[in-house]
């Protein structure tokens, strides 16, 4: 679908993503036929954020091919560049793409970049680290620690389920101190999550009405006493209706502080990046992403 004006796009592809080599030629042809001149990073072996910082000057947009981890790593540089972002979903879960309504097929996603319009989205921040989908403490962090890159590439979303099942019977509650909107509380939980978008963890839902541009963070805490109760909660976690159940604490906010007795790792978009104590906030409309009308 050619356009009247040629746009220069910095193209950053994570070749190690689960689908990092599939359909790439078709994707590139689609972008070029749509009037997009593709610019390669000057140092393609550098970390993704460095590629963007070094090569984005003179470009009209940045196109990122990869999964949620790639997008998380790129986010700080994308915000600094201030350019519209096109997403090619090449990862295992592609939760941000799902939240934004970007087609899962990379060629269809390329067509959206060619003919679509960028829309603003928020980003979450925890201890200075940006997250796009969700940041979690507890069960999800342990899952991220044990789920290897090889397992994700081999098993895809099934890898999450296999690893989670192995962890279930070892679940232990921990003490969590929560501060938000002038309130303080202490709870015992197996997991606390702070979401910016709607989907995370291979299709789990933070909250069924959450969007990535609503200006809020959605918090929930799983305060179950027995591991098997998590199995009962699973359908609600998929739908995002778990906040209405007795053993789940949930609310919406714009800033929250979480503390634990000992430092605990925090999983941001599938990567362990910081630890408690943790201060969460939101940057409204920090990125502009090619996505369908919402």
Secondary structure by P-SEA (a helix, b strand, c coil): ccccbbbbbbccccccccccccaaaaaaaaaaaabbbbbccccccccaaaaaaaccccccbbbbcccaaaaaaaaaaaaaacbbbbbccccccaaaaaaacccccaaaaaaaaacbbbbbbbbbbcccccccccccccaaaaaaaaccaaaaaacaaaaaaaaaaaacccbbbbbbbbbcccccccccccbbbbbccccccccccccccccccccbbbbbbbccccaaaaaaaaaaaaaccccccccbbbbbbccbbbbcccbbbbbccccccccccbbbbbbcccbbbbcccc
